[in-house]
């Protein structure tokens, strides 16, 4: 069999336990997969958002990809849609998810039924470079299903668990420029076969990896800052270890990171771990926008805010006005691309965008008087009232709401 369209009963479709988005034990049931998707600790599933994007009904033009495991039809692609269908038809049990708000789903769905090889090729083509998979999920899929050699990035995760314990490491930049064999070699870490070897002992190796992780989390090293300078940006104690142990012979070590910040610095084994208060991120975090002027402006504003955060001690008190004015320009540009004026653009997107935010974020908006009626005025304020627009906390709140609106109008299309 190559591939053919068959109509299958929704109740018979089996959710894929090896879904690269969030794999689970192969013996897991549909209910286990649904529970995992609803927990969505790392925001990989986003089922409520998908339900809204689907509109009022299931779209027959988007066929799930299905492979027969014996007589069981396993869904390789389209698991999120099928989960919503199973919830709608009460084929699984859920709490806090109103089935009445879901699109209408047929009890029988046309599916692309194909061989395992074709299904895997289709899944890889649709997701590998679309942004719907993070680098670690991509590498796991390529090794497990396409039989490609394990990357250093995947070997680092398998030996230490550091990437799953620190999600900020799961990005292309870290894979390509930091957890790479030649770069790891500079800090005395290597892989022999699939085992981790180090010129340092267990605690020192963990301390070095923790130091690298912190520098990435704190943006000491980014794609635009200190690029290519991994050893140079490490703490003095880490650099001392690297130099002193340069001629040591690397030996196999066990260096498992069980959870974020679980590892203490080797130089200070009795000290309490650092507790960092995370500042509010501009736009509430990274946005994934379509290529174009809006995306370019967004990235420039992120860089401008990063410059402000690093240099604010030497900048004037009204510097935040520049960021507020830039947010207005960004909003005007997005509105123009949607063929609307700024007020119409904001008003048409506000309610749906706000629904995607969690309650803590909504409280932040309320505390800074960012509402559907005030947002446009707050953006205009940046150009006319320097004193009012110098309030950086309010500017960040404005950026969060604007970010949600931009994700609605200019976000990359999510995989189904």
C-alpha positions in Angstrom: 0.0 0.0 0.0 1.3 3.5 -0.8 -1.4 5.9 0.3 -5.2 6.1 -0.1 -8.1 8.1 1.3 -10.3 6.1 3.6 -13.2 7.2 5.8 -12.6 6.0 9.4 -14.6 6.2 12.6 -13.3 8.8 15.0 -13.7 6.4 17.9 -11.4 3.9 16.2 -8.5 6.3 15.5 -5.6 5.9 17.9 -3.4 8.8 19.0 0.3 8.4 18.3 2.3 7.9 21.5 5.6 8.7 19.6 4.4 12.1 18.5 7.6 14.3 18.3 5.6 17.2 19.8 5.5 15.4 23.1 6.2 11.6 23.1 4.9 9.4 25.8 5.2 5.7 26.8 4.2 3.5 23.9 1.8 1.6 26.1 -0.1 4.9 26.9 -3.8 5.1 26.1 -5.7 7.8 24.2 -6.7 9.2 27.6 -3.1 9.4 28.7 -2.1 11.3 25.6 -5.1 13.7 26.0 -4.2 14.3 29.7 -0.6 15.1 28.6 -1.9 17.5 25.9 -4.2 19.3 28.3 -1.5 19.7 30.9 0.7 21.2 28.2 3.5 22.3 30.6 5.7 23.5 27.8 2.9 24.9 25.6 3.5 22.4 22.8 -0.1 21.5 22.1 -2.1 24.8 22.5 -5.5 23.0 22.1 -7.7 26.0 23.1 -6.0 28.1 20.4 -6.4 25.5 17.8 -10.1 25.1 18.6 -10.6 28.8 18.0 -8.6 28.8 14.8 -10.7 25.9 13.4 -13.8 28.0 13.5 -17.3 26.4 13.7 -16.6 23.1 11.9 -14.0 20.5 11.1 -12.3 21.1 7.7 -12.3 18.0 5.5 -9.6 19.4 3.3 -7.0 18.7 6.0 -6.6 14.9 6.2 -5.1 13.2 9.2 -2.2 10.9 8.2 -2.9 7.3 9.5 -0.8 4.1 9.6 -2.4 0.7 10.3 -0.6 -1.1 13.1 -2.2 -4.4 12.6 -5.8 -3.4 12.6 -5.3 -0.3 14.7 -5.4 3.0 12.7 -2.7 5.2 14.4 -2.7 8.9 13.7 0.8 10.1 12.8 -0.2 13.6 11.8 -3.3 15.5 12.9 -3.3 14.4 16.6 -4.4 17.7 17.9 -7.5 17.8 15.7 -8.4 14.3 16.5 -8.0 15.0 20.3 -10.5 17.9 19.9 -12.9 15.5 18.1 -12.6 12.9 20.8 -13.3 15.5 23.4 -16.3 16.7 21.4 -17.8 13.2 21.1 -16.9 12.4 24.8 -14.6 9.6 23.8 -12.2 10.8 26.5 -12.7 12.4 29.8 -11.6 16.0 30.4 -12.0 18.6 33.1 -12.2 22.4 32.4 -12.7 22.0 28.7 -16.2 22.9 27.5 -17.0 20.6 24.6 -19.9 22.9 23.6 -17.3 25.5 22.5 -15.5 23.1 20.1 -16.1 23.0 16.3 -18.6 20.4 15.1 -16.9 17.1 14.3 -18.2 14.3 12.2 -18.2 10.8 13.7 -16.4 9.5 10.6 -13.4 11.3 9.0 -11.6 10.9 5.7 -7.9 10.0 6.4 -4.8 9.6 4.3 -4.0 5.9 5.1 -0.5 5.0 4.1 2.6 3.0 4.9 4.8 3.8 7.8 7.6 5.0 5.6 5.4 7.4 3.6 3.8 8.7 6.8 7.1 9.5 8.4 8.3 11.2 5.2 5.1 13.3 5.2 5.4 14.2 8.9 9.1 15.2 8.4 8.3 17.3 5.4 5.5 19.2 7.1 7.0 19.8 10.5 10.8 19.5 10.5 11.5 23.0 9.3 8.2 24.7 9.9 8.9 25.9 13.4 6.3 23.5 14.9 9.1 21.3 16.3 11.9 22.5 18.6 15.4 21.3 17.7 15.4 18.5 20.3 12.1 17.0 19.0 13.5 17.2 15.5 16.7 15.4 16.4 14.8 12.7 18.3 12.5 12.1 15.3 15.4 12.0 12.8 17.3 9.4 14.9 14.4 7.3 16.0 12.3 7.2 12.9 14.7 8.2 10.0 17.7 6.3 11.5 20.0 9.3 11.3 23.1 9.5 13.6 22.5 11.1 16.9 23.6 14.8 17.0 25.8 16.1 19.8 22.7 18.1 20.9 20.7 14.8 21.3 23.6 13.1 23.0 23.9 15.9 25.5 20.2 15.5 26.4 20.4 11.7 26.7 23.5 11.9 28.9 22.5 14.8 31.1 18.9 15.7 30.7 20.0 19.4 30.7 17.9 20.5 27.7 14.6 19.1 29.0 15.4 20.5 32.5 16.2 23.9 31.0 13.8 24.6 28.1 15.6 27.8 27.2 18.4 25.6 25.8 16.1 24.0 23.3 16.7 26.4 20.4 18.5 26.1 17.1 21.2 28.6 18.1 22.2 26.5 21.0 22.3 23.3 18.9 24.3 24.8 16.1 26.7 27.0 17.9 27.1 25.8 21.5 26.3 22.1 22.1 28.4 21.2 19.1 31.3 18.8 19.3 34.1 21.2 18.5 32.7 23.8 20.9 32.2 21.3 23.7 35.7 20.1 23.1 37.0 23.6 24.0 35.5 23.3 27.5 36.8 19.7 27.9 33.7 17.8 27.1 33.3 15.2 24.4 31.4 12.1 23.3 32.9 8.7 22.8 30.4 6.5 21.1 27.2 7.8 22.8 28.8 8.3 26.2 29.7 11.6 27.8 33.4 12.1 28.5 35.0 15.0 30.4 38.4 16.3 31.5 36.6 17.3 34.7 35.0 15.4 37.5 31.3 14.9 37.9 30.6 18.0 39.9 32.9 20.2 37.8 31.3 19.0 34.6 27.8 19.9 36.0 29.1 23.3 37.1 30.4 24.0 33.6 27.2 23.0 31.9 25.2 25.0 34.4 27.3 28.0 33.8 26.7 27.7 30.0 23.0 27.3 30.6 22.9 30.4 32.8 24.7 32.5 30.2 22.2 31.5 27.6 19.2 32.1 29.9 20.5 35.5 30.9 21.3 36.4 27.3 24.9 36.9 27.9 25.4 35.0 24.7 22.8 35.2 21.9 22.7 35.2 18.1 23.5 38.9 18.3 25.7 39.1 21.3 29.1 37.4 22.1 28.4 35.1 19.2 31.1 32.4 18.9 32.6 33.3 22.4 31.5 30.4 24.5 34.6 29.9 26.7 35.2 33.7 26.9 31.8 34.5 28.5 32.0 31.8 31.3 32.6 32.7 34.9 36.2 33.1 36.0 36.0 29.8 38.0 34.8 27.9 34.9 37.6 29.4 32.8 40.1 28.4 35.4 38.9 24.8 35.4 39.2 24.7 31.6 42.7 26.0 31.6 44.0 23.8 34.5 42.5 20.6 33.1 43.4 21.2 29.5 46.0 18.4 29.5 43.8 15.9 31.5 42.6 12.8 29.8 38.9 12.8 29.3 37.0 10.1 31.2 33.4 8.9 31.1 31.3 10.8 33.6 27.8 10.8 34.8 26.3 14.2 34.9 22.5 14.1 35.1 20.6 17.3 35.6 17.3 16.3 37.2 15.6 19.7 37.2 16.4 23.3 36.6 18.8 24.9 39.0 19.3 21.5 40.8 23.0 21.7 40.4 25.2 23.8 42.8 28.3 25.5 41.7 31.3 23.2 42.1 33.3 26.0 43.7 30.7 26.6 46.3 29.1 23.3 47.2 27.6 24.6 50.5 26.0 27.7 49.1 22.3 27.9 48.4 21.4 27.9 44.8 20.8 31.3 43.1 17.3 32.6 43.0 16.7 34.9 40.1 13.7 37.3 39.8 12.8 37.2 36.1 12.1 40.6 34.6 9.0 40.9 32.4 9.9 40.2 28.9 9.0 42.6 26.2 6.0 41.3 24.2 5.7 38.7 27.0 8.2 36.5 25.3 9.3 35.5 21.8 6.8 36.0 19.0 6.9 33.8 15.8 5.7 36.1 13.0 5.6 35.7 9.3 8.6 37.1 7.4 8.2 40.7 6.5 8.3 44.3 7.8 6.3 43.5 10.9 8.6 40.7 11.9 11.7 42.9 11.2 10.3 45.8 13.3 9.4 43.4 16.1 13.0 42.0 16.2 14.5 45.5 16.2 12.3 46.5 19.1 13.4 43.4 21.0 17.0 44.5 20.4 16.3 48.0 21.5 14.8 46.8 24.7 17.8 44.5 25.3 20.0 47.6 24.8 17.9 49.5 27.3 18.0 46.7 29.9 21.8 46.5 29.7 22.6 50.2 29.6 19.7 51.9 31.5 22.1 53.1 34.2 23.7 55.4 31.7 20.6 56.3 29.7 18.1 59.2 30.4 14.8 58.6 32.2 12.8 59.2 29.1 14.6 56.6 27.0 11.5 54.2 27.4 9.6 56.7 25.2 11.6 55.5 22.2 10.3 52.0 22.9 6.8 53.2 23.2 7.0 55.1 20.0 8.5 52.1 18.3 5.5 50.0 19.5 3.2 52.5 17.8 5.1 52.3 14.6 4.9 48.5 14.8 1.2 48.6 15.3 0.6 51.1 12.5 2.7 48.9 10.1 0.7 45.8 11.1 -2.6 47.6 10.6 -1.6 48.9 7.2 -0.8 45.4 6.1 -4.3 44.4 7.2 -5.7 47.3 5.3 -7.1 49.0 8.4 -6.4 52.1 10.4 -4.7 51.4 13.8 -7.9 51.8 15.9 -9.9 49.4 13.7 -7.0 46.9 13.7 -6.7 46.9 17.4 -10.4 46.8 18.1 -11.0 43.9 15.6 -8.2 41.7 17.2 -8.3 42.7 20.8 -10.8 40.3 22.4 -9.6 37.2 20.6 -6.0 38.0 21.3 -6.7 38.6 25.0 -8.4 35.2 25.3 -5.0 33.6 24.5 -3.4 35.1 27.6 -3.3 33.5 31.0 -4.9 35.0 34.1 -1.6 36.4 35.5 -0.9 38.3 32.3 -4.5 39.6 32.2 -4.0 40.9 35.7 -0.8 42.7 34.7 -2.7 44.4 31.9 -5.4 45.4 34.2 -2.9 46.8 36.8 -1.4 49.1 34.1 -4.8 50.1 32.6 -4.2 48.3 29.3 -7.7 47.7 28.0 -9.5 47.5 24.6 -10.5 51.1 25.1 -7.1 52.5 26.3 -4.6 50.6 24.1 -4.7 52.8 21.1 -4.5 55.9 23.3 -1.5 54.5 25.1 0.3 53.9 21.8 -0.5 57.5 20.7 0.8 58.8 24.0 4.3 57.6 23.1 4.5 60.3 20.4 3.0 63.2 22.4 3.6 62.8 26.2 7.1 61.9 27.1 6.4 61.9 30.9 3.6 59.4 30.6 5.3 57.2 28.1 8.4 57.0 30.1 6.7 54.5 32.4 8.6 51.3 31.4 6.3 48.9 33.3 3.3 50.2 31.4 5.2 50.1 28.1 5.9 46.4 28.7 2.2 45.7 29.5 1.3 47.5 26.2 3.9 45.3 24.4 2.4 42.1 25.8 -1.1 43.0 24.5 0.3 44.1 21.2 2.3 40.9 20.9 -0.9 38.8 21.3 -2.6 40.9 18.6 0.4 40.5 16.3 0.4 36.7 16.9 -3.2 36.7 15.8 -2.8 38.7 12.7 0.8 37.9 11.6 1.7 34.7 13.4 3.1 31.8 11.5 0.4 29.3 10.7 0.6 26.5 13.3 0.7 22.9 12.2 -2.5 21.0 12.7 
